[in-house]
Amino acid sequence: MQIKPDTSLLSVEERRQERFVNKSAAVAAKYLRRMEDMSGLPDSMRPFLDVLRDIYINFGDVKRPEGVKTIGTYCVMVPQELTYAFGAVAVKLCSGNFTAFAVGDDITPRDACPLVKAIAGIGDIRKLPLYDNCSLMVVPITCDCKKKLVSMLAEYTKVHILPVPSSRQGDDVKERFLEELYALLPAFEEATGNKLTYDSLTRGVAAVGRAQAQFWRFMKFRREAVSVIRGTHAMAVMNALSYMPIDDWTDALVALNNELDERVASGYKISQRKQPRIMLTGSPVIFPNIKVPMLIDEMGGALIADETCMGDRFMYDPLVVTDPSFDGIMRAMANRYIRPCSCPTFVDVSTRIYRLKQMVKDNNVEGVIYHVLRGCMVYDFEYNIVERELAKDGIPVIRVESDYNEEDIEQLRIRTEAFIELLKFSRPAKEKK
């Protein structure tokens, strides 16, 4: 017979941590269960879902060899190639934790975005090994909230600030960011105990390049005329990259791509009906706050592409090396993480608009859902521009605002369903044209 611990002997802080663990695990388990219950789940999805379960329900850490360090990042602007070149594992720490958001709500400004509140709550509760075991956290300064977040994180871990230029124009921009990447190397060396060499740098580039090659293969399946994988499941694959060593993620993606190949060859379809093809853009969708993709699937839409920093943008742009010297590779890295990036933190929005229009064309997108986390000013500010520019190509856009709670689900459901019905209704007119 299992003997329950006497909670009366626990301190106030221990009871608080216990409540946090129980509530967090319950919410994550619910959304993971809904994801697993969706029809069309590929057998090869298991490694990705197991990772989300280990991190969010079992409160585990990244599985890695003995002695290998983890480097935590809070943005896609931190080169994964460098982390793996130093023999460490890159983990992305931006959180979609509902319970941590509630904790952070008490210690951050009212208008801070849910993502920042969740990060602050995790730091305050100190109960997630994924965060506590990081040897270093790198915080790119992409918004004011992240800038202020640094002081909170620095209370319990080593933090390195990575300044990000606000503009992409001019040759000096790449040079400035290159200097910041070189300044990052001593922090990585101290955190890992390893030195960066030319061979280790090329190995890091090769590991990320192999993952990107499989990612591109995966994107091909998402844009099939008839979907062979649900958008929610695809988002889970991309989320899992945040918590898996890159070689493990790539190996799992190879198996998934092979299974999707078999689906295409056999004529397998997620749905017998032609579903409206939808692209998701805006604020990141981070498990377990995966409400929006799940509603698109449940309401009869096909989420065939996303332009978010936890989705396609994470792995989209390959590193192009024209000069194979050490400095040449570093320069290519600085260029790859600045020039093509479509993050709205940059003043110039032309690259973002071009990227969105390119994705609409490449994926035969019929409508765009623009997701805004409440308080995320950089994305919210650009909504009108995106709506206006895509309207020129006849692509309807809807703005949906969400928070890290479940009180807005029904409102989101109604708006998502209405948008999908609008896309279905407008098809005959477009086909007649």
N, C-alpha and C positions, 0 to 999 in steps of 0.2 A: 504494500500500500504506500502510495506517494504521500509524504508529509509536507504540507504547505508551510512555507516559512512564516514565522510569527512577525507580521508586519508592524506590530506595536513596538518591536525592537529597532525598526528602521528610523533613521533620522528624517527630518522634514525634506531635506534635499534628496535623499534616497527614495522616498515615497513619490516625490515629484518626478524623478527620473523613471520610476516604475510606471507611473501613469502615462508619461510621454511614450515609453516603449510600447505599452499595450495599445494606446490609441493609434500611434503611427503604424504599427504592424497591422492593425485591424483595417485601416483605410487602404493601405497598400495591398493587402490580401484581397479585399473586395474588388479593386480595379484589376488586379492580376487575374482573378477568377473570371471576371467578365470578359477579359481579353482572351482567356483560354477557352471560354464557352462560345466564342464567335465561330461561326461556320467557316470552313476553309483554312483552318490553322495548319500550316505545314508541319510535318513531323520534325523537320530540321530546325524548327524554331526553338526547340527545347533548351539548347545552351544559352540563348539570349534571355529567355524567360527565367531560367534558373539563376542567372546572375542578378536579375532584378529582385528575385525572391531572396537571395542571399544578402543583398545589400539593404533592402527596405523592410523585409519581414523578419529575417534571422539576425539582422544587425551584424553582418560579417564584414570582412575586409576584402580587398582585391586579392585574388589567388595568384601568388607569385612565388618564385624560388626563394629559398632561405637566403636572407641577407640583401635581397633586392629592395631598394627604396622606392617610395612613391612620391611623385611631385604633383601637387594639386594645382589646378588652374581654374580660373573663373571666366574664361573667354576663349574663343577659337583663335584669338590673335597670338597665343603662345605656341610656338612651333613644337609640334609633337616630335619632329625629327631630332631636335636637340635633347629632349628628355630621354629618348631611346638611345641616342648617341652616348649619353652618360651612363648607360646600363640601368636606368630606372624605368618605372612604369608611369605613364601619364594618366591621371584621373581627373575628370571634370567635375567640379564640386558645386556648380550651380544646382539648386535644389527645387524640387516641386513638392516638398514635404508639407502636407496640410497642417499637421500638429506643430511642426517647427515654426510655421508661419504664425500660428496663434501665439506661441511663446514670444516670437520676435516682435509681434504687434505691440507688446507692452514696453519694449526697450528701444524702439525706433520711432522716428516721426510718423505721424498719422498718414501722410501722403507718400511715404516710401513704397516702392513697388513690392509685390508679394515675394518675388525672388530674393531680394535683399533682406526682407523680414525673415524669410525661412533660413537664410544663411546665418543671420544674427541669432535666431532662436537655437539653431544647432550648436553654435559656439557657446551660448549661454548654458545649454543643458548638458553638454559634454558627455554624450552617451553613444556616439557613432564612431566606431573604429576607423571607418573610411576617412574621416576628417582628423581624428586625434592622432593617427599613425603617419600622417604626411610629414616627410622630412623638410618640406618647403612648400609654401603656397605662393603662387605668382598671380598677382592681381593687375591686369591691364586696366588703365584708367580710361574707360569708355563712357562713363557717366558720373555725375556728381555723387550719387548714392554709393557707388563702388569706391569712390575716392575716400568717403568718410568711413566705409566699411573696414578699411585697412587698419585703423586704430583698434577696432574691436578684435580683429583676427590676431593682431600683434600681441594681444594679452596672453595668448596661450600657444603660439607657434611662430616659427620664423617666416617672415613675409618679405617678398621682393615686389616692389612696385615697378610695373612696366608701362612707362608713358607711351601713349599712342598718338601719333600726329592727327590733328583735326582735319587736315587736308591731304589729298593725294596728288596735288598738282606740283610740278617742278621736280627736278632731279635731286634737290637737296632733301626732299621728304624721305626718299629711300635711304639716303646717306644717314639721316638722323635716326631712322629706325634701325639701321644696321649698327650704329653705335650703341643703341639700347640693347640689341641682341648680344653684342660683344660684352657689354656690361653685365649681362645676365649669366655669362659663363662662370665667373668665380663663385656665384651663389650656388649654381648647380654642382660645381666641384666640391664645395664645402658640404652641401647636403648629401651628396652621394658617396664622397670619398674617392671618386674616380676622376681621372683626367681625360680631357677630350683630345682625341687624336684624329688624324685624317682618316684612318681606317674605320674608327668607331663612328665618325660622322657619316661616312658613306654607307655604313651598315644601317644607321638610323634612317637615312634617306631611303634606302632600299626597302626597309620594313614598312614605312608609311606608303611608299610607292606601290608595293604589292597589295596593300589594303585598298588603296584608291582604285587599282585595276579591277578588283572584285566589286568595289562599290559601283563603278561604271557599268559593270555587267548587271548588277542588281537593279540599277536605274532603268536599264533596258526593259526588264520585266515589268516594272511599275508603269511604264508608258505604253505597254501593249494595248492594242485596240480593245481587247477584252481583258479585264484585270484578272491576274492569276494569284494576286496576294492582296490582302486588305491593307488599307492605309494605316490603320491602327497597329497592325503587326509590323509594317515597315518602320513606323516610328519607334516601336520597341527595339527593333534591330539597331537603329541609330542611337537610341538612348543607351543600349548596352555597351556601346563602344566606350562610353565614359568610364566604365568600371571593369574593363577586361584588358589584359595585355594585348597589344595590337596583333601579335602573331596568332594568339588564341582566337581573337575576333575574326581575323581573316580566314583561318581554317574553318571556323563555324560558318562563315559566309560562303565559302566555297561549296560546302555541303548543301546549304540552302539554295544557292544558285543552281546546283546540279538538279535538285528536286524541282525547282521552278522550270528548268529546261524540260524535264519529263512532263510537267503539266502542260506546257505549250505544245509539245509533240503529240500528246494524247487528246488535245482539244478541251482540256479542263477549263471551266469558267467559274468565277466566284458567284456570278449571278447570270441567269438566263436572259435578263432584260438589259438593255443598253442604259447604263447608269450615267448621270451627268458627271462629267470629268471636272474635278475640282482641284485647285491648287491652294495650299495654305501658306500664308506669309505673315510676317509681323513678329511679335514677342515669342520667345522660345516655349516649346511644349515639353515639359520635363516630367517624367514619371514620378509619383503617381497622378499628377495633375494632367491627365491625358483625356480630359473630358471632350475637348473639341474634336479631335480625330475620331474618337469613339462615336460621337453623335453623328458625324458625317456618314460613317459606316452604317450606323443603326437606322438613319433616316433615308437610306437608299442612295447615297452619293458614292462616288468612287474617288477617293483621295489618291490621286496618281502622282502628285509632286508636292514638295514643300520647299520653301525658301526661308528656312529658319536656322539659327546657329546651333540647334540640337538635331538638325536634320541634314538636308542636302548640303547646306553651306559648310558643314563640318568637314567634308571630305571632297568637295567639288573640284577645287582648282589644284591641278598637279604641279609639282615643283619642276620647273624647266631650267636645267643647268646647261649653259653654253660654255662656261669656263670651268673645267673640272678641278681647278685648284681649290685649296681650303677656303681662301677668301672669295673665290668665285661661287662656291656653294653657299657660303653665308650671304653673299649678295643676292643670289637667286632666292634664298629663303626670305630675306627682307622684302624683296619684290613680290613674292607669292602671297605673303600675309598682309600686304598693304594695298597694292594696286587693284587686284580683282575683287577685293572684299566688298560686299554689298551692305555692310552694316550701316545703319543710319547715323552712327556716331560721327561720320564724316560730313563736312559742310556740303560738299558737292553731291547731289543726289542722282546725277546723270548715269553713273555706273549702276546704281540700284535699279533705276527705271529700265535701262538697257537689259540688265540681267532678267528682270521680271518678264519683259516682253519676249526675250529669247526663250525663256522657259514656257511661256504660254504657247508660243509657236511650236517648239520642239515636242511638247506633250499634248498638243491639241486640246488645251484647256478651254472649258466653256464658262467657268466662273471662278472667282477668287474670293476666299474668305480671309479677311485681314484681322488677325488676332492681336488684341491689345491687352496686356496685363494692366490692371488698374494702377495708375501712377507711373507707368513707363512712358515718359514724355517723349523720348527720342523716336519711338515708333509711332506714337499717337500723333505727333506733329506732322509726320509725313503722309498720313492717311489721305488727306484731300488731294495731294499731288499724285499719289499712286492711283486713286480713283479716277482723276481727271485724265491721266495719261493712258490708262488701260481702256477707258471709255472710248477713246479715239479709235481703238481697234475692235470696238463692239463687245468688250469683255466686261460684264457686270461685276461689281465688287461690293461686298458687304462687310461692315465693321462689326466685330463681336468683342465685347469687353468682358473679361473674366477675372476672378480672384481665386485665391487658394482656399476656397470653401465650396460646399455643395449647395448653398442656398440659391445659386444662380442657374442651376442645371435646367430647370423647367423653362426659364426664359431663353436660355441658349438653345434648348431643344426646339422651341416654337420658331425662333428666328432661323435656325439651320434648316428645319423642315420647309419653311416658307421659301427660303432661298432656293432649295433644291427643286421645289415645285415650280418656281419661277423659271429656272433653267429648262425644265421639261416643257413648260408651256411655250417658251420662246423658240424651241427647236424648229417647229414647222415653218415659221417665218424666216429663220436663217437659212434653212434648206431650200426654200422657195427662191431666195435671193441668189 
